[in-house]
Structures are given as structure tokens and as C-alpha cells.
Amino acid sequence: MKDEVLDLELIVTPAALSCFKREWGFSEGEVIRIFVRYVSGGEVPFAFGITRDTPHDAAVTTVAEHLTFYMESKDVWFLEGKSLKLDCKGEELIFDFA
């Protein structure tokens, strides 16, 4: 599985960084895990979540303005080999993968 995730990229826009710091209260040096969670049995049953955590088997990691963002190997299946961009519009955090 590690070979498949080498092409993945985790991108955090300046707007998202501002949101993480201002709205979510994250500060310099913190580590933020992006994970996949089940939300419903509807058309899109899975969504992304975020939490403070310590990496155990990180598949993709990026550092932006002294904040570390990562996804564990067990969660990257949802990206289907695509990169993930975190952005913010207004007060809404946007997870865009393409």
C-alpha cells in the first residue's frame, strides 16, 4: 500500500491555515490528523474529520506555518490516489480532492 500513496499530496491553503488558527484554535507546533469517518447511509456515506493526534502510520504529511497535517495509511483509501487540498470559504473548511 505504501507504493500507492507516494503520489498523494496534502495541500493546505493560506485561508485554511488562518481558519485552523483563528476558528479552531490550533497553534504553532501542533499536529493535526485528517481522517475518514462514516456519517450516513446516504449518497456520500463518508466525510473527512480533523483532530489533534500523534501519527502512528502516516501515509502523507505536510507542514505549513509550523502546523503538521497528516493522514494515516488506513484513511487514504478514500482519496483513490488523488491529492487532498484543505481550503476555507468564510468559516467553512473545505476538503477538495482531485
Biopython code that builds the backbone (N, CA, C, O; Angstrom):
import numpy as np
from Bio.PDB.StructureBuilder import StructureBuilder

atoms = [
    (1, "MET", "N", (0.814, -1.194, 0.000)),
    (1, "MET", "CA", (0.000, 0.000, 0.000)),
    (1, "MET", "C", (0.859, 1.260, 0.000)),
    (1, "MET", "O", (0.455, 2.262, -0.591)),
    (2, "LYS", "N", (1.995, 1.251, 0.620)),
    (2, "LYS", "CA", (2.866, 2.426, 0.692)),
    (2, "LYS", "C", (3.226, 2.935, -0.701)),
    (2, "LYS", "O", (3.291, 4.148, -0.905)),
    (3, "ASP", "N", (3.464, 2.040, -1.671)),
    (3, "ASP", "CA", (3.830, 2.471, -3.014)),
    (3, "ASP", "C", (2.710, 3.267, -3.677)),
    (3, "ASP", "O", (2.981, 4.194, -4.441)),
    (4, "GLU", "N", (1.453, 2.917, -3.394)),
    (4, "GLU", "CA", (0.320, 3.599, -3.985)),
    (4, "GLU", "C", (0.171, 5.021, -3.460)),
    (4, "GLU", "O", (-0.303, 5.889, -4.194)),
    (5, "VAL", "N", (0.553, 5.287, -2.235)),
    (5, "VAL", "CA", (0.309, 6.593, -1.635)),
    (5, "VAL", "C", (1.459, 7.572, -1.839)),
    (5, "VAL", "O", (1.370, 8.717, -1.395)),
    (6, "LEU", "N", (2.526, 7.156, -2.494)),
    (6, "LEU", "CA", (3.657, 8.046, -2.695)),
    (6, "LEU", "C", (3.306, 9.275, -3.516)),
    (6, "LEU", "O", (3.920, 10.326, -3.331)),
    (7, "ASP", "N", (2.330, 9.176, -4.424)),
    (7, "ASP", "CA", (1.950, 10.291, -5.273)),
    (7, "ASP", "C", (0.946, 11.228, -4.603)),
    (7, "ASP", "O", (0.647, 12.288, -5.154)),
    (8, "LEU", "N", (0.428, 10.877, -3.458)),
    (8, "LEU", "CA", (-0.536, 11.725, -2.766)),
    (8, "LEU", "C", (0.128, 12.988, -2.257)),
    (8, "LEU", "O", (1.306, 13.000, -1.900)),
    (9, "GLU", "N", (-0.662, 14.049, -2.235)),
    (9, "GLU", "CA", (-0.169, 15.318, -1.726)),
    (9, "GLU", "C", (-1.251, 15.914, -0.836)),
    (9, "GLU", "O", (-2.437, 15.850, -1.160)),
    (10, "LEU", "N", (-0.846, 16.479, 0.259)),
    (10, "LEU", "CA", (-1.745, 17.153, 1.184)),
    (10, "LEU", "C", (-1.410, 18.639, 1.107)),
    (10, "LEU", "O", (-0.316, 19.058, 1.485)),
    (11, "ILE", "N", (-2.357, 19.425, 0.616)),
    (11, "ILE", "CA", (-2.142, 20.858, 0.395)),
    (11, "ILE", "C", (-3.010, 21.642, 1.372)),
    (11, "ILE", "O", (-4.202, 21.364, 1.507)),
    (12, "VAL", "N", (-2.423, 22.608, 2.045)),
    (12, "VAL", "CA", (-3.154, 23.453, 2.980)),
    (12, "VAL", "C", (-3.006, 24.896, 2.513)),
    (12, "VAL", "O", (-1.902, 25.440, 2.502)),
    (13, "THR", "N", (-4.115, 25.512, 2.131)),
    (13, "THR", "CA", (-4.075, 26.879, 1.619)),
    (13, "THR", "C", (-3.883, 27.874, 2.766)),
    (13, "THR", "O", (-4.144, 27.543, 3.922)),
    (14, "PRO", "N", (-3.430, 29.090, 2.452)),
    (14, "PRO", "CA", (-3.316, 30.125, 3.484)),
    (14, "PRO", "C", (-4.655, 30.403, 4.185)),
    (14, "PRO", "O", (-4.689, 30.660, 5.389)),
    (15, "ALA", "N", (-5.751, 30.350, 3.424)),
    (15, "ALA", "CA", (-7.076, 30.564, 4.031)),
    (15, "ALA", "C", (-7.388, 29.465, 5.046)),
    (15, "ALA", "O", (-7.936, 29.742, 6.112)),
    (16, "ALA", "N", (-7.041, 28.221, 4.718)),
    (16, "ALA", "CA", (-7.269, 27.117, 5.649)),
    (16, "ALA", "C", (-6.390, 27.264, 6.889)),
    (16, "ALA", "O", (-6.850, 27.017, 8.004)),
    (17, "LEU", "N", (-5.141, 27.659, 6.708)),
    (17, "LEU", "CA", (-4.246, 27.874, 7.850)),
    (17, "LEU", "C", (-4.824, 28.917, 8.799)),
    (17, "LEU", "O", (-4.809, 28.742, 10.017)),
    (18, "SER", "N", (-5.324, 29.984, 8.234)),
    (18, "SER", "CA", (-5.933, 31.040, 9.039)),
    (18, "SER", "C", (-7.132, 30.495, 9.810)),
    (18, "SER", "O", (-7.310, 30.809, 10.987)),
    (19, "CYS", "N", (-7.946, 29.687, 9.155)),
    (19, "CYS", "CA", (-9.117, 29.077, 9.786)),
    (19, "CYS", "C", (-8.709, 28.139, 10.921)),
    (19, "CYS", "O", (-9.303, 28.167, 11.999)),
    (20, "PHE", "N", (-7.701, 27.315, 10.675)),
    (20, "PHE", "CA", (-7.237, 26.391, 11.715)),
    (20, "PHE", "C", (-6.752, 27.155, 12.941)),
    (20, "PHE", "O", (-6.994, 26.737, 14.073)),
    (21, "LYS", "N", (-6.079, 28.258, 12.719)),
    (21, "LYS", "CA", (-5.548, 29.037, 13.843)),
    (21, "LYS", "C", (-6.627, 29.881, 14.518)),
    (21, "LYS", "O", (-6.741, 29.883, 15.743)),
    (22, "ARG", "N", (-7.413, 30.592, 13.725)),
    (22, "ARG", "CA", (-8.398, 31.522, 14.258)),
    (22, "ARG", "C", (-9.651, 30.815, 14.785)),
    (22, "ARG", "O", (-10.043, 31.024, 15.932)),
    (23, "GLU", "N", (-10.275, 29.985, 13.957)),
    (23, "GLU", "CA", (-11.550, 29.358, 14.306)),
    (23, "GLU", "C", (-11.398, 28.099, 15.162)),
    (23, "GLU", "O", (-12.211, 27.845, 16.051)),
    (24, "TRP", "N", (-10.358, 27.318, 14.889)),
    (24, "TRP", "CA", (-10.195, 26.033, 15.567)),
    (24, "TRP", "C", (-9.223, 26.113, 16.734)),
    (24, "TRP", "O", (-9.159, 25.182, 17.537)),
    (25, "GLY", "N", (-8.473, 27.188, 16.850)),
    (25, "GLY", "CA", (-7.579, 27.375, 17.988)),
    (25, "GLY", "C", (-6.288, 26.574, 17.949)),
    (25, "GLY", "O", (-5.656, 26.383, 18.988)),
    (26, "PHE", "N", (-5.880, 26.101, 16.779)),
    (26, "PHE", "CA", (-4.611, 25.389, 16.671)),
    (26, "PHE", "C", (-3.472, 26.400, 16.752)),
    (26, "PHE", "O", (-3.586, 27.526, 16.268)),
    (27, "SER", "N", (-2.381, 25.981, 17.365)),
    (27, "SER", "CA", (-1.236, 26.881, 17.493)),
    (27, "SER", "C", (0.039, 26.197, 17.005)),
    (27, "SER", "O", (0.074, 24.985, 16.790)),
    (28, "GLU", "N", (1.072, 26.996, 16.838)),
    (28, "GLU", "CA", (2.356, 26.552, 16.319)),
    (28, "GLU", "C", (2.824, 25.258, 16.999)),
    (28, "GLU", "O", (2.760, 25.128, 18.222)),
    (29, "GLY", "N", (3.291, 24.314, 16.191)),
    (29, "GLY", "CA", (3.831, 23.066, 16.702)),
    (29, "GLY", "C", (2.817, 21.938, 16.837)),
    (29, "GLY", "O", (3.201, 20.804, 17.124)),
    (30, "GLU", "N", (1.535, 22.221, 16.638)),
    (30, "GLU", "CA", (0.528, 21.165, 16.806)),
    (30, "GLU", "C", (0.476, 20.250, 15.591)),
    (30, "GLU", "O", (0.875, 20.627, 14.489)),
    (31, "VAL", "N", (-0.028, 19.032, 15.818)),
    (31, "VAL", "CA", (-0.134, 18.008, 14.790)),
    (31, "VAL", "C", (-1.619, 17.709, 14.595)),
    (31, "VAL", "O", (-2.341, 17.429, 15.551)),
    (32, "ILE", "N", (-2.058, 17.775, 13.338)),
    (32, "ILE", "CA", (-3.474, 17.647, 13.006)),
    (32, "ILE", "C", (-3.681, 16.463, 12.078)),
    (32, "ILE", "O", (-3.109, 16.399, 10.990)),
    (33, "ARG", "N", (-4.501, 15.537, 12.522)),
    (33, "ARG", "CA", (-4.808, 14.352, 11.722)),
    (33, "ARG", "C", (-6.083, 14.591, 10.924)),
    (33, "ARG", "O", (-7.093, 15.044, 11.462)),
    (34, "ILE", "N", (-6.021, 14.278, 9.633)),
    (34, "ILE", "CA", (-7.182, 14.282, 8.754)),
    (34, "ILE", "C", (-7.589, 12.817, 8.612)),
    (34, "ILE", "O", (-6.776, 11.978, 8.224)),
    (35, "PHE", "N", (-8.841, 12.514, 8.925)),
    (35, "PHE", "CA", (-9.274, 11.113, 8.882)),
    (35, "PHE", "C", (-10.613, 10.992, 8.174)),
    (35, "PHE", "O", (-11.311, 11.987, 7.974)),
    (36, "VAL", "N", (-10.968, 9.774, 7.799)),
    (36, "VAL", "CA", (-12.228, 9.474, 7.145)),
    (36, "VAL", "C", (-13.164, 8.893, 8.195)),
    (36, "VAL", "O", (-12.784, 8.039, 8.996)),
    (37, "ARG", "N", (-14.417, 9.390, 8.165)),
    (37, "ARG", "CA", (-15.388, 8.893, 9.124)),
    (37, "ARG", "C", (-16.706, 8.607, 8.420)),
    (37, "ARG", "O", (-17.036, 9.223, 7.407)),
    (38, "TYR", "N", (-17.447, 7.668, 8.974)),
    (38, "TYR", "CA", (-18.772, 7.327, 8.458)),
    (38, "TYR", "C", (-19.767, 8.355, 8.970)),
    (38, "TYR", "O", (-19.810, 8.621, 10.171)),
    (39, "VAL", "N", (-20.574, 8.943, 8.078)),
    (39, "VAL", "CA", (-21.532, 9.964, 8.500)),
    (39, "VAL", "C", (-22.983, 9.585, 8.237)),
    (39, "VAL", "O", (-23.873, 10.075, 8.933)),
    (40, "SER", "N", (-23.254, 8.720, 7.243)),
    (40, "SER", "CA", (-24.635, 8.310, 6.980)),
    (40, "SER", "C", (-24.662, 7.204, 5.941)),
    (40, "SER", "O", (-23.639, 6.854, 5.352)),
    (41, "GLY", "N", (-25.834, 6.670, 5.731)),
    (41, "GLY", "CA", (-26.009, 5.645, 4.707)),
    (41, "GLY", "C", (-26.469, 6.253, 3.395)),
    (41, "GLY", "O", (-26.926, 5.530, 2.509)),
    (42, "GLY", "N", (-26.359, 7.555, 3.255)),
    (42, "GLY", "CA", (-26.836, 8.261, 2.067)),
    (42, "GLY", "C", (-25.914, 8.131, 0.878)),
    (42, "GLY", "O", (-25.091, 7.219, 0.793)),
    (43, "GLU", "N", (-26.075, 9.076, -0.044)),
    (43, "GLU", "CA", (-25.317, 9.063, -1.290)),
    (43, "GLU", "C", (-23.810, 9.167, -1.060)),
    (43, "GLU", "O", (-23.035, 8.520, -1.763)),
    (44, "VAL", "N", (-23.390, 9.966, -0.093)),
    (44, "VAL", "CA", (-21.977, 10.095, 0.279)),
    (44, "VAL", "C", (-21.870, 9.710, 1.761)),
    (44, "VAL", "O", (-22.014, 10.564, 2.636)),
    (45, "PRO", "N", (-21.618, 8.434, 2.039)),
    (45, "PRO", "CA", (-21.653, 7.973, 3.429)),
    (45, "PRO", "C", (-20.415, 8.302, 4.267)),
    (45, "PRO", "O", (-20.414, 8.090, 5.479)),
    (46, "PHE", "N", (-19.367, 8.819, 3.629)),
    (46, "PHE", "CA", (-18.138, 9.128, 4.354)),
    (46, "PHE", "C", (-17.783, 10.607, 4.199)),
    (46, "PHE", "O", (-18.139, 11.242, 3.207)),
    (47, "ALA", "N", (-17.078, 11.140, 5.193)),
    (47, "ALA", "CA", (-16.617, 12.522, 5.156)),
    (47, "ALA", "C", (-15.287, 12.600, 5.889)),
    (47, "ALA", "O", (-14.873, 11.643, 6.544)),
    (48, "PHE", "N", (-14.623, 13.737, 5.776)),
    (48, "PHE", "CA", (-13.372, 13.938, 6.481)),
    (48, "PHE", "C", (-13.629, 14.531, 7.856)),
    (48, "PHE", "O", (-14.592, 15.269, 8.061)),
    (49, "GLY", "N", (-12.755, 14.198, 8.789)),
    (49, "GLY", "CA", (-12.764, 14.790, 10.113)),
    (49, "GLY", "C", (-11.352, 15.254, 10.438)),
    (49, "GLY", "O", (-10.391, 14.870, 9.771)),
    (50, "ILE", "N", (-11.237, 16.080, 11.469)),
    (50, "ILE", "CA", (-9.916, 16.527, 11.915)),
    (50, "ILE", "C", (-9.827, 16.391, 13.427)),
    (50, "ILE", "O", (-10.826, 16.520, 14.135)),
    (51, "THR", "N", (-8.628, 16.131, 13.906)),
    (51, "THR", "CA", (-8.391, 16.019, 15.340)),
    (51, "THR", "C", (-6.906, 16.226, 15.632)),
    (51, "THR", "O", (-6.061, 16.060, 14.754)),
    (52, "ARG", "N", (-6.608, 16.585, 16.855)),
    (52, "ARG", "CA", (-5.209, 16.610, 17.301)),
    (52, "ARG", "C", (-4.832, 15.163, 17.590)),
    (52, "ARG", "O", (-5.581, 14.442, 18.251)),
    (53, "ASP", "N", (-3.688, 14.745, 17.103)),
    (53, "ASP", "CA", (-3.296, 13.346, 17.295)),
    (53, "ASP", "C", (-1.799, 13.202, 17.032)),
    (53, "ASP", "O", (-1.133, 14.148, 16.610)),
    (54, "THR", "N", (-1.291, 12.012, 17.288)),
    (54, "THR", "CA", (0.102, 11.673, 17.037)),
    (54, "THR", "C", (0.139, 10.617, 15.942)),
    (54, "THR", "O", (-0.559, 9.609, 16.053)),
    (55, "PRO", "N", (0.930, 10.810, 14.884)),
    (55, "PRO", "CA", (0.991, 9.828, 13.801)),
    (55, "PRO", "C", (1.480, 8.465, 14.286)),
    (55, "PRO", "O", (2.394, 8.361, 15.104)),
    (56, "HIS", "N", (0.832, 7.410, 13.745)),
    (56, "HIS", "CA", (1.253, 6.038, 14.031)),
    (56, "HIS", "C", (1.768, 5.369, 12.758)),
    (56, "HIS", "O", (2.769, 4.653, 12.783)),
    (57, "ASP", "N", (1.067, 5.612, 11.639)),
    (57, "ASP", "CA", (1.456, 5.067, 10.338)),
    (57, "ASP", "C", (1.057, 6.084, 9.263)),
    (57, "ASP", "O", (0.215, 5.801, 8.412)),
    (58, "ALA", "N", (1.668, 7.262, 9.313)),
    (58, "ALA", "CA", (1.310, 8.346, 8.400)),
    (58, "ALA", "C", (1.664, 7.984, 6.960)),
    (58, "ALA", "O", (2.777, 7.548, 6.666)),
    (59, "ALA", "N", (0.689, 8.176, 6.068)),
    (59, "ALA", "CA", (0.907, 7.915, 4.647)),
    (59, "ALA", "C", (1.285, 9.187, 3.913)),
    (59, "ALA", "O", (2.027, 9.143, 2.932)),
    (60, "VAL", "N", (0.785, 10.309, 4.378)),
    (60, "VAL", "CA", (1.078, 11.594, 3.756)),
    (60, "VAL", "C", (1.118, 12.656, 4.861)),
    (60, "VAL", "O", (0.274, 12.678, 5.757)),
    (61, "THR", "N", (2.119, 13.528, 4.769)),
    (61, "THR", "CA", (2.326, 14.559, 5.787)),
    (61, "THR", "C", (2.760, 15.850, 5.106)),
    (61, "THR", "O", (3.486, 15.827, 4.112)),
    (62, "THR", "N", (2.309, 16.971, 5.649)),
    (62, "THR", "CA", (2.792, 18.263, 5.192)),
    (62, "THR", "C", (2.864, 19.214, 6.377)),
    (62, "THR", "O", (2.059, 19.133, 7.305)),
    (63, "VAL", "N", (3.834, 20.112, 6.335)),
    (63, "VAL", "CA", (3.995, 21.121, 7.376)),
    (63, "VAL", "C", (3.756, 22.482, 6.733)),
    (63, "VAL", "O", (4.363, 22.816, 5.715)),
    (64, "ALA", "N", (2.870, 23.257, 7.337)),
    (64, "ALA", "CA", (2.557, 24.593, 6.834)),
    (64, "ALA", "C", (2.487, 25.548, 8.021)),
    (64, "ALA", "O", (1.699, 25.346, 8.945)),
    (65, "GLU", "N", (3.304, 26.574, 7.988)),
    (65, "GLU", "CA", (3.368, 27.575, 9.060)),
    (65, "GLU", "C", (3.409, 26.931, 10.455)),
    (65, "GLU", "O", (2.655, 27.302, 11.354)),
    (66, "HIS", "N", (4.296, 25.976, 10.600)),
    (66, "HIS", "CA", (4.568, 25.315, 11.880)),
    (66, "HIS", "C", (3.416, 24.449, 12.392)),
    (66, "HIS", "O", (3.393, 24.087, 13.568)),
    (67, "LEU", "N", (2.462, 24.112, 11.519)),
    (67, "LEU", "CA", (1.424, 23.132, 11.836)),
    (67, "LEU", "C", (1.676, 21.910, 10.959)),
    (67, "LEU", "O", (1.936, 22.047, 9.764)),
    (68, "THR", "N", (1.602, 20.726, 11.544)),
    (68, "THR", "CA", (1.796, 19.483, 10.793)),
    (68, "THR", "C", (0.444, 18.842, 10.537)),
    (68, "THR", "O", (-0.334, 18.634, 11.467)),
    (69, "PHE", "N", (0.163, 18.531, 9.287)),
    (69, "PHE", "CA", (-1.070, 17.872, 8.871)),
    (69, "PHE", "C", (-0.695, 16.504, 8.321)),
    (69, "PHE", "O", (0.318, 16.367, 7.634)),
    (70, "TYR", "N", (-1.505, 15.488, 8.618)),
    (70, "TYR", "CA", (-1.187, 14.159, 8.099)),
    (70, "TYR", "C", (-2.442, 13.303, 7.981)),
    (70, "TYR", "O", (-3.480, 13.598, 8.572)),
    (71, "MET", "N", (-2.314, 12.227, 7.194)),
    (71, "MET", "CA", (-3.333, 11.191, 7.089)),
    (71, "MET", "C", (-2.657, 9.851, 7.319)),
    (71, "MET", "O", (-1.567, 9.596, 6.807)),
    (72, "GLU", "N", (-3.306, 9.007, 8.084)),
    (72, "GLU", "CA", (-2.813, 7.651, 8.333)),
    (72, "GLU", "C", (-3.032, 6.784, 7.093)),
    (72, "GLU", "O", (-3.918, 7.060, 6.285)),
    (73, "SER", "N", (-2.235, 5.757, 6.952)),
    (73, "SER", "CA", (-2.356, 4.821, 5.835)),
    (73, "SER", "C", (-3.756, 4.234, 5.729)),
    (73, "SER", "O", (-4.254, 4.019, 4.624)),
    (74, "LYS", "N", (-4.393, 3.974, 6.857)),
    (74, "LYS", "CA", (-5.722, 3.350, 6.841)),
    (74, "LYS", "C", (-6.810, 4.294, 6.332)),
    (74, "LYS", "O", (-7.926, 3.839, 6.079)),
    (75, "ASP", "N", (-6.534, 5.575, 6.174)),
    (75, "ASP", "CA", (-7.544, 6.533, 5.724)),
    (75, "ASP", "C", (-7.383, 7.001, 4.282)),
    (75, "ASP", "O", (-8.320, 7.578, 3.730)),
    (76, "VAL", "N", (-6.237, 6.777, 3.654)),
    (76, "VAL", "CA", (-6.013, 7.323, 2.313)),
    (76, "VAL", "C", (-6.788, 6.586, 1.215)),
    (76, "VAL", "O", (-6.838, 7.063, 0.081)),
    (77, "TRP", "N", (-7.386, 5.444, 1.526)),
    (77, "TRP", "CA", (-8.189, 4.725, 0.533)),
    (77, "TRP", "C", (-9.281, 5.636, -0.043)),
    (77, "TRP", "O", (-9.640, 5.513, -1.214)),
    (78, "PHE", "N", (-9.801, 6.539, 0.775)),
    (78, "PHE", "CA", (-10.901, 7.412, 0.384)),
    (78, "PHE", "C", (-10.483, 8.386, -0.720)),
    (78, "PHE", "O", (-11.328, 8.834, -1.495)),
    (79, "LEU", "N", (-9.224, 8.710, -0.799)),
    (79, "LEU", "CA", (-8.740, 9.653, -1.812)),
    (79, "LEU", "C", (-8.605, 9.021, -3.194)),
    (79, "LEU", "O", (-8.525, 9.732, -4.195)),
    (80, "GLU", "N", (-8.579, 7.700, -3.254)),
    (80, "GLU", "CA", (-8.455, 6.959, -4.516)),
    (80, "GLU", "C", (-7.271, 7.450, -5.348)),
    (80, "GLU", "O", (-7.381, 7.588, -6.566)),
    (81, "GLY", "N", (-6.135, 7.714, -4.687)),
    (81, "GLY", "CA", (-4.927, 8.127, -5.381)),
    (81, "GLY", "C", (-4.861, 9.606, -5.714)),
    (81, "GLY", "O", (-3.924, 10.042, -6.383)),
    (82, "LYS", "N", (-5.836, 10.391, -5.262)),
    (82, "LYS", "CA", (-5.865, 11.823, -5.543)),
    (82, "LYS", "C", (-5.228, 12.602, -4.400)),
    (82, "LYS", "O", (-5.060, 12.079, -3.298)),
    (83, "SER", "N", (-4.877, 13.846, -4.667)),
    (83, "SER", "CA", (-4.356, 14.715, -3.624)),
    (83, "SER", "C", (-5.504, 15.401, -2.899)),
    (83, "SER", "O", (-6.596, 15.548, -3.448)),
    (84, "LEU", "N", (-5.255, 15.818, -1.672)),
    (84, "LEU", "CA", (-6.265, 16.484, -0.859)),
    (84, "LEU", "C", (-5.830, 17.918, -0.595)),
    (84, "LEU", "O", (-4.711, 18.166, -0.146)),
    (85, "LYS", "N", (-6.730, 18.867, -0.881)),
    (85, "LYS", "CA", (-6.463, 20.277, -0.603)),
    (85, "LYS", "C", (-7.444, 20.752, 0.464)),
    (85, "LYS", "O", (-8.658, 20.603, 0.321)),
    (86, "LEU", "N", (-6.900, 21.326, 1.532)),
    (86, "LEU", "CA", (-7.720, 21.924, 2.575)),
    (86, "LEU", "C", (-7.799, 23.411, 2.305)),
    (86, "LEU", "O", (-6.778, 24.081, 2.153)),
    (87, "ASP", "N", (-9.027, 23.928, 2.247)),
    (87, "ASP", "CA", (-9.244, 25.338, 1.984)),
    (87, "ASP", "C", (-10.338, 25.824, 2.929)),
    (87, "ASP", "O", (-10.952, 25.029, 3.641)),
    (88, "CYS", "N", (-10.573, 27.113, 2.931)),
    (88, "CYS", "CA", (-11.591, 27.690, 3.790)),
    (88, "CYS", "C", (-12.338, 28.762, 3.012)),
    (88, "CYS", "O", (-11.728, 29.637, 2.398)),
    (89, "LYS", "N", (-13.648, 28.688, 3.044)),
    (89, "LYS", "CA", (-14.501, 29.705, 2.432)),
    (89, "LYS", "C", (-15.416, 30.231, 3.525)),
    (89, "LYS", "O", (-16.274, 29.511, 4.036)),
    (90, "GLY", "N", (-15.220, 31.508, 3.879)),
    (90, "GLY", "CA", (-15.947, 32.062, 5.024)),
    (90, "GLY", "C", (-15.444, 31.395, 6.281)),
    (90, "GLY", "O", (-14.261, 31.491, 6.607)),
    (91, "GLU", "N", (-16.323, 30.726, 6.985)),
    (91, "GLU", "CA", (-15.929, 29.979, 8.183)),
    (91, "GLU", "C", (-15.981, 28.463, 7.938)),
    (91, "GLU", "O", (-15.796, 27.677, 8.867)),
    (92, "GLU", "N", (-16.230, 28.060, 6.696)),
    (92, "GLU", "CA", (-16.378, 26.649, 6.360)),
    (92, "GLU", "C", (-15.085, 26.055, 5.832)),
    (92, "GLU", "O", (-14.506, 26.571, 4.877)),
    (93, "LEU", "N", (-14.631, 24.973, 6.450)),
    (93, "LEU", "CA", (-13.454, 24.259, 6.000)),
    (93, "LEU", "C", (-13.849, 23.358, 4.838)),
    (93, "LEU", "O", (-14.803, 22.586, 4.935)),
    (94, "ILE", "N", (-13.111, 23.462, 3.740)),
    (94, "ILE", "CA", (-13.416, 22.708, 2.516)),
    (94, "ILE", "C", (-12.341, 21.656, 2.297)),
    (94, "ILE", "O", (-11.148, 21.958, 2.325)),
    (95, "PHE", "N", (-12.777, 20.407, 2.078)),
    (95, "PHE", "CA", (-11.877, 19.306, 1.736)),
    (95, "PHE", "C", (-12.089, 19.019, 0.261)),
    (95, "PHE", "O", (-13.156, 18.541, -0.125)),
    (96, "ASP", "N", (-11.101, 19.301, -0.565)),
    (96, "ASP", "CA", (-11.214, 19.132, -2.003)),
    (96, "ASP", "C", (-10.168, 18.124, -2.458)),
    (96, "ASP", "O", (-8.971, 18.332, -2.258)),
    (97, "PHE", "N", (-10.619, 17.034, -3.069)),
    (97, "PHE", "CA", (-9.632, 16.098, -3.581)),
    (97, "PHE", "C", (-9.890, 15.851, -5.068)),
    (97, "PHE", "O", (-11.002, 15.565, -5.510)),
    (98, "ALA", "N", (-8.780, 15.981, -5.812)),
    (98, "ALA", "CA", (-8.855, 15.825, -7.270)),
    (98, "ALA", "C", (-7.535, 15.324, -7.820)),
    (98, "ALA", "O", (-7.403, 15.131, -9.028)),
]
sb = StructureBuilder()
sb.init_structure("model")
sb.init_model(0)
sb.init_chain("A")
sb.init_seg("    ")
for serial, (resi, resn, name, xyz) in enumerate(atoms, 1):
    if name == "N":
        sb.init_residue(resn, " ", resi, " ")
    sb.init_atom(name, np.array(xyz, "f"), 0.0, 1.0, " ", f" {name:<3s}", serial, name[0])
structure = sb.get_structure()
